[in-house]
């Protein structure tokens, strides 16, 4: 919830994509007039709670959802403010699991096959929906500007087609996120300023070209805001040297607190916090403690390591704790906010008791001791 308060204080809007995220935002007291609700498979309960909260916008992902949302809004006697998520068909150079804007995707309605225009016309015809604009998100951890420029052109061209075919000029354009973060020294992302210039220059030119009025532009920077703000601290445990092959350094976490190397082949850099002033003298592979091949960083040069050293893995502020699990029954770590010379716990470390808090043993299993 502390993250929600920081977003609020910075004057930003907040995206949520599940009932749990919505509940967290509401419990934190986040202003719902700056709340956008996402999700490709929203339940009736999630939609209802979003309408009750009077979220600023609901991003509709499918034709089916349009009908469901209209019916629920009718039952509640309200009108939903909506955007329609589109798939512009832009290919990006990032891992296949985080390419989201191409034709073959579970998200949105495709520009290429006519479903996007069908969705717009359906939304405009439904009495309990107010279509404000369109949304897209082409992918994540993108390190070049070309795909963003291409996306802007395609989305504005579609908005012009909407005006021609329906007479409706849309007010909002949400280009999603995707700007990469600095995970590796040799792969710097474009600066925020260059990214903003690329987007706005193409947008202004495209709007003028198609004779459209100015739009309210939304961006969902997500990762590029928070990734580099996070550092994960591990304690070094077992060190296993396989002569002529590899030296494995095991730490007290891994897959349960950072699944990204396994999911996306994500790569990280790290320092030894208690030996930061020593030169890197050996190549090691950082392994987790889970019961499978669980490698956090392969072949990294670090100072000589010993059990008890503190390994600081950088750029873990995005898609790390939020994707953490209790795999192998490991408790999730604490989250500490460091700001202005102060450090405060904002998520408490889980305990072993937390791991079994929701577990139940049926009566017929409670006494399994042999008798006789």
C-alpha positions as CSV (number, residue, x, y, z in Angstrom):
1,X,0.0,0.0,0.0
2,X,2.9,2.3,0.6
3,X,3.6,2.2,-3.2
4,X,0.1,3.5,-3.8
5,X,0.7,6.4,-1.4
6,X,3.9,7.3,-3.2
7,X,2.1,7.3,-6.6
8,X,-0.6,9.5,-5.1
9,X,1.9,12.0,-3.7
10,X,3.7,12.2,-7.0
11,X,0.4,13.2,-8.6
12,X,0.3,10.2,-10.9
13,X,-2.5,8.0,-11.9
14,X,-2.6,4.3,-11.0
15,X,-3.4,1.2,-13.0
16,X,-4.9,-1.9,-11.5
17,X,-5.6,-5.2,-13.3
18,X,-7.2,-7.5,-10.7
19,X,-9.6,-7.3,-7.8
20,X,-6.6,-7.6,-5.4
21,X,-4.8,-4.7,-6.9
22,X,-8.1,-2.6,-6.8
23,X,-8.6,-3.6,-3.2
24,X,-5.0,-2.6,-2.3
25,X,-5.5,0.8,-3.9
26,X,-8.8,1.4,-2.2
27,X,-7.3,0.4,1.2
28,X,-4.5,2.8,0.7
29,X,-7.0,5.6,0.1
30,X,-5.9,6.2,-3.5
31,X,-8.2,8.8,-5.2
32,X,-10.4,6.8,-7.6
33,X,-10.7,9.7,-10.0
34,X,-7.1,8.8,-11.0
35,X,-7.6,5.0,-11.2
36,X,-7.6,3.0,-14.4
37,X,-8.8,-0.6,-14.4
38,X,-7.2,-3.1,-16.8
39,X,-7.5,-6.9,-17.3
40,X,-8.2,-9.3,-20.1
41,X,-10.5,-11.4,-18.1
42,X,-12.3,-9.2,-15.5
43,X,-14.8,-11.1,-13.4
44,X,-18.3,-9.7,-12.8
45,X,-17.2,-9.0,-9.2
46,X,-14.1,-7.0,-10.3
47,X,-16.2,-5.0,-12.8
48,X,-18.8,-4.3,-10.2
49,X,-16.3,-3.2,-7.6
50,X,-14.7,-0.9,-10.2
51,X,-18.0,0.7,-10.9
52,X,-18.8,1.1,-7.2
53,X,-15.5,2.8,-6.7
54,X,-16.2,5.1,-9.6
55,X,-12.8,4.4,-11.2
56,X,-11.9,7.0,-13.8
57,X,-11.6,4.6,-16.7
58,X,-12.1,0.9,-17.4
59,X,-10.0,-0.4,-20.2
60,X,-12.2,-3.0,-22.1
61,X,-10.3,-5.9,-23.6
62,X,-12.9,-7.7,-25.7
63,X,-16.3,-7.6,-27.4
64,X,-17.7,-9.9,-24.7
65,X,-16.6,-7.6,-21.9
66,X,-18.4,-4.7,-23.6
67,X,-21.7,-6.5,-23.2
68,X,-21.0,-7.6,-19.7
69,X,-19.9,-4.1,-18.6
70,X,-22.9,-2.5,-20.2
71,X,-25.2,-4.9,-18.4
72,X,-23.6,-4.4,-15.0
73,X,-23.6,-0.7,-15.4
74,X,-27.3,-0.8,-16.3
75,X,-28.1,-2.9,-13.2
76,X,-26.2,-0.3,-11.0
77,X,-27.9,2.7,-12.7
78,X,-24.6,4.2,-13.9
79,X,-22.6,4.9,-17.0
80,X,-19.0,3.5,-17.3
81,X,-16.2,5.6,-18.7
82,X,-14.2,3.3,-21.0
83,X,-11.2,2.9,-23.2
84,X,-10.9,0.1,-25.7
85,X,-7.7,-1.9,-25.8
86,X,-6.3,-2.5,-29.3
87,X,-3.6,-4.6,-30.7
88,X,-1.8,-2.5,-33.3
89,X,0.3,-5.3,-34.7
90,X,3.8,-3.8,-34.0
91,X,6.7,-6.2,-33.6
92,X,9.3,-5.3,-30.9
93,X,12.8,-6.6,-30.2
94,X,12.2,-8.0,-26.7
95,X,11.6,-11.5,-25.2
96,X,8.7,-13.3,-26.8
97,X,6.9,-13.6,-23.5
98,X,6.6,-9.8,-23.1
99,X,5.7,-8.9,-26.7
100,X,2.1,-7.8,-26.3
101,X,1.1,-5.7,-29.3
102,X,1.3,-8.1,-32.2
103,X,-1.6,-9.9,-33.9
104,X,-1.3,-13.2,-32.0
105,X,-1.9,-12.0,-28.5
106,X,-4.5,-12.5,-25.8
107,X,-4.8,-8.8,-25.3
108,X,-7.1,-6.3,-27.0
109,X,-8.8,-6.2,-30.4
110,X,-6.7,-6.3,-33.5
111,X,-6.5,-3.4,-36.0
112,X,-5.6,-5.9,-38.8
113,X,-8.7,-8.0,-38.8
114,X,-11.4,-5.4,-38.2
115,X,-12.2,-6.3,-34.6
116,X,-11.0,-3.0,-33.3
117,X,-13.5,-1.0,-35.4
118,X,-16.2,-3.5,-34.6
119,X,-15.5,-2.9,-30.9
120,X,-15.7,0.8,-31.3
121,X,-19.0,0.7,-33.0
122,X,-20.4,-1.7,-30.4
123,X,-19.2,0.5,-27.6
124,X,-20.8,3.6,-29.1
125,X,-24.1,1.7,-29.5
126,X,-24.3,0.5,-25.9
127,X,-26.2,3.0,-23.7
128,X,-24.4,2.5,-20.5
129,X,-20.9,3.0,-21.8
130,X,-19.1,6.3,-22.7
131,X,-16.2,5.5,-25.0
132,X,-13.5,8.0,-24.2
133,X,-10.6,6.7,-26.3
134,X,-8.3,3.8,-27.2
135,X,-5.4,2.0,-25.5
136,X,-2.6,-0.2,-26.6
137,X,0.6,-1.7,-25.0
138,X,3.1,-3.2,-27.4
139,X,5.4,-4.9,-25.0
140,X,7.9,-4.5,-22.2
141,X,11.6,-3.7,-21.8
142,X,11.9,-2.0,-25.2
143,X,15.3,-0.4,-25.8
144,X,14.6,1.4,-29.1
145,X,12.2,4.2,-30.1
146,X,11.1,3.0,-33.5
147,X,8.3,0.7,-32.3
148,X,6.8,3.6,-30.2
149,X,6.8,6.0,-33.2
150,X,5.2,3.3,-35.4
151,X,2.6,2.7,-32.8
152,X,1.6,6.3,-32.5
153,X,1.1,6.6,-36.2
154,X,-1.1,3.5,-36.4
155,X,-3.2,4.5,-33.4
156,X,-3.9,8.0,-34.7
157,X,-4.7,6.6,-38.1
158,X,-7.2,4.4,-36.5
159,X,-8.7,7.3,-34.6
160,X,-9.1,9.1,-37.9
161,X,-10.9,6.1,-39.3
162,X,-13.2,6.1,-36.3
163,X,-14.1,9.7,-37.0
164,X,-14.8,8.9,-40.7
165,X,-16.9,5.9,-40.1
166,X,-18.8,6.9,-36.9
167,X,-18.6,10.7,-36.7
168,X,-17.1,10.3,-33.2
169,X,-13.8,12.0,-32.4
170,X,-12.1,10.2,-29.5
171,X,-10.7,12.3,-26.7
172,X,-8.1,10.0,-25.1
173,X,-5.1,8.0,-26.4
174,X,-3.3,5.7,-24.0
175,X,0.0,4.4,-25.5
176,X,0.7,2.0,-22.6
177,X,4.3,1.6,-21.5
178,X,7.2,-0.5,-22.5
179,X,10.2,1.8,-22.1
180,X,13.1,-0.4,-20.8
181,X,15.1,0.0,-17.7
182,X,18.9,-0.2,-17.2
183,X,19.5,-3.8,-16.2
184,X,22.9,-4.1,-17.8
185,X,25.6,-1.6,-18.3
186,X,25.9,-2.4,-22.0
187,X,22.2,-2.0,-22.7
188,X,21.1,1.5,-21.7
189,X,17.5,2.4,-22.6
190,X,16.6,5.7,-24.3
191,X,16.2,8.6,-21.8
192,X,12.8,9.6,-20.7
193,X,13.3,12.9,-22.5
194,X,14.1,11.3,-25.8
195,X,11.2,8.9,-25.4
196,X,8.8,11.8,-24.7
197,X,10.1,13.8,-27.7
198,X,9.7,10.8,-30.0
199,X,6.2,10.2,-28.9
200,X,4.9,13.8,-28.9
201,X,6.6,14.8,-32.2
202,X,5.0,11.9,-34.1
203,X,1.7,12.4,-32.3
204,X,1.4,16.1,-33.1
205,X,2.3,15.5,-36.7
206,X,-0.2,12.7,-37.1
207,X,-3.1,14.6,-35.5
208,X,-2.5,17.5,-37.8
209,X,-2.1,15.2,-40.9
210,X,-5.5,13.5,-40.1
211,X,-7.3,16.7,-39.1
212,X,-7.9,15.6,-35.6
213,X,-8.0,17.8,-32.5
214,X,-5.5,17.4,-29.6
215,X,-6.0,14.4,-27.4
216,X,-5.4,13.6,-23.7
217,X,-2.2,11.5,-23.9
218,X,-1.7,8.7,-21.3
219,X,1.5,6.8,-20.7
220,X,2.0,3.8,-18.4
221,X,5.7,4.1,-17.5
222,X,5.6,1.3,-14.9
223,X,8.9,-0.5,-15.1
224,X,10.9,2.6,-16.2
225,X,9.8,4.4,-13.0
226,X,10.4,1.7,-10.4
227,X,12.8,-1.0,-11.7
228,X,16.0,0.9,-10.9
229,X,14.7,2.0,-7.5
230,X,14.8,-1.6,-6.2
231,X,17.8,-3.6,-5.0
232,X,17.5,-7.2,-3.6
233,X,19.9,-8.3,-0.8
234,X,20.9,-11.9,-0.5
235,X,23.1,-13.7,1.9
236,X,25.7,-16.0,0.4
237,X,25.6,-19.6,1.6
238,X,27.1,-22.7,0.0
239,X,30.0,-22.1,-2.5
240,X,30.7,-25.1,-4.8
241,X,33.6,-25.0,-7.1
242,X,33.6,-27.6,-10.0
243,X,37.2,-27.4,-11.2
244,X,37.5,-26.5,-14.9
245,X,33.7,-26.0,-15.2
246,X,32.1,-23.4,-13.0
247,X,31.9,-22.0,-9.5
248,X,28.4,-21.9,-8.0
249,X,27.5,-19.4,-5.3
250,X,24.2,-20.2,-3.6
251,X,22.1,-17.5,-2.0
252,X,19.1,-17.6,0.3
253,X,16.5,-16.9,-2.3
254,X,16.1,-17.1,-6.1
255,X,13.1,-18.4,-8.1
256,X,10.6,-17.6,-5.3
257,X,11.5,-13.9,-5.1
258,X,12.7,-13.4,-8.7
259,X,11.2,-15.6,-11.3
260,X,12.3,-13.4,-14.2
261,X,15.5,-15.2,-15.2
262,X,13.5,-18.4,-15.5
263,X,10.5,-16.8,-17.3
264,X,12.2,-14.3,-19.6
265,X,15.9,-15.2,-19.5
266,X,16.3,-11.8,-17.7
267,X,19.8,-10.8,-16.9
268,X,21.1,-8.8,-13.9
269,X,24.2,-7.1,-12.5
270,X,25.2,-7.3,-8.8
271,X,27.8,-6.1,-6.3
272,X,29.0,-7.6,-3.1
273,X,27.7,-5.0,-0.6
274,X,30.2,-5.7,2.1
275,X,33.1,-5.9,-0.4
276,X,32.1,-3.1,-2.8
277,X,35.6,-1.6,-2.7
278,X,37.4,-4.8,-3.7
279,X,38.2,-5.7,-7.3
280,X,36.3,-8.4,-9.2
281,X,38.7,-11.3,-9.1
282,X,36.7,-14.4,-10.0
283,X,33.9,-15.5,-12.3
284,X,31.0,-17.2,-10.5
285,X,27.3,-18.2,-11.2
286,X,24.8,-17.1,-8.6
287,X,22.3,-19.9,-7.9
288,X,19.1,-19.9,-5.8
289,X,18.2,-22.5,-3.2
290,X,15.2,-24.1,-4.9
291,X,15.0,-27.7,-5.9
292,X,15.6,-27.2,-9.6
293,X,18.1,-25.4,-11.8
294,X,17.6,-22.0,-10.3
295,X,20.2,-19.5,-11.6
296,X,19.9,-15.8,-10.9
297,X,23.0,-14.6,-12.7
298,X,25.3,-16.7,-14.8
299,X,29.1,-15.9,-15.2
300,X,29.5,-12.7,-13.3
301,X,32.8,-11.2,-12.2
302,X,32.8,-10.5,-8.4
303,X,35.3,-10.2,-5.5
304,X,36.2,-13.5,-3.8
305,X,33.0,-14.6,-2.0
306,X,32.6,-16.2,1.4
307,X,29.5,-17.5,3.2
308,X,27.8,-14.6,5.0
309,X,28.6,-12.0,2.3
310,X,25.8,-9.8,1.2
311,X,25.0,-9.9,-2.6
312,X,23.1,-6.8,-3.8
313,X,21.3,-7.5,-7.1
314,X,20.4,-4.3,-8.8
315,X,17.3,-3.1,-10.8
316,X,14.8,-5.4,-9.0
317,X,12.1,-2.8,-8.3
318,X,9.7,-4.1,-11.0
319,X,8.3,-7.6,-11.5
320,X,10.2,-9.1,-8.6
321,X,8.4,-8.8,-5.3
322,X,5.1,-8.5,-7.2
323,X,5.7,-11.9,-8.9
324,X,7.2,-13.5,-5.8
325,X,5.7,-16.8,-4.5
326,X,6.1,-19.3,-1.7
327,X,7.7,-21.9,-3.9
328,X,9.3,-24.6,-1.8
329,X,7.6,-22.9,1.1
330,X,10.1,-20.1,1.3
331,X,8.7,-17.1,3.2
332,X,8.7,-13.9,1.0
333,X,11.3,-11.3,2.1
334,X,10.6,-7.9,3.7
335,X,10.4,-4.7,1.6
336,X,12.2,-1.7,3.0
337,X,11.7,1.9,1.8
338,X,14.8,4.0,1.9
339,X,14.3,7.7,1.4
340,X,15.8,10.9,2.7
341,X,18.2,9.1,4.9
342,X,15.5,7.0,6.6
343,X,14.6,3.3,6.2
344,X,11.2,1.9,7.0
345,X,9.6,-1.5,6.5
346,X,6.7,-1.2,4.2
347,X,6.0,-5.0,3.8
348,X,6.9,-7.2,6.7
349,X,9.0,-10.4,6.2
350,X,6.8,-13.5,6.1
351,X,7.2,-16.0,8.9
352,X,6.9,-19.8,8.9
353,X,3.5,-19.3,10.6
354,X,2.3,-17.2,7.7
355,X,3.1,-20.2,5.3
356,X,0.5,-22.4,7.1
357,X,-2.0,-19.8,8.1
358,X,-4.5,-20.7,5.4
359,X,-3.8,-24.5,5.5
360,X,-6.5,-26.9,6.8
361,X,-6.3,-30.6,7.7
362,X,-9.6,-32.4,7.1
363,X,-10.9,-34.3,10.2
364,X,-10.3,-37.8,8.7
365,X,-6.6,-37.0,8.3
366,X,-5.9,-35.5,11.7
367,X,-5.1,-38.8,13.5
368,X,-3.2,-41.1,11.2
369,X,-1.2,-42.9,13.8
370,X,-1.2,-46.7,13.6
371,X,-3.3,-48.5,16.2
372,X,-3.0,-52.0,17.5
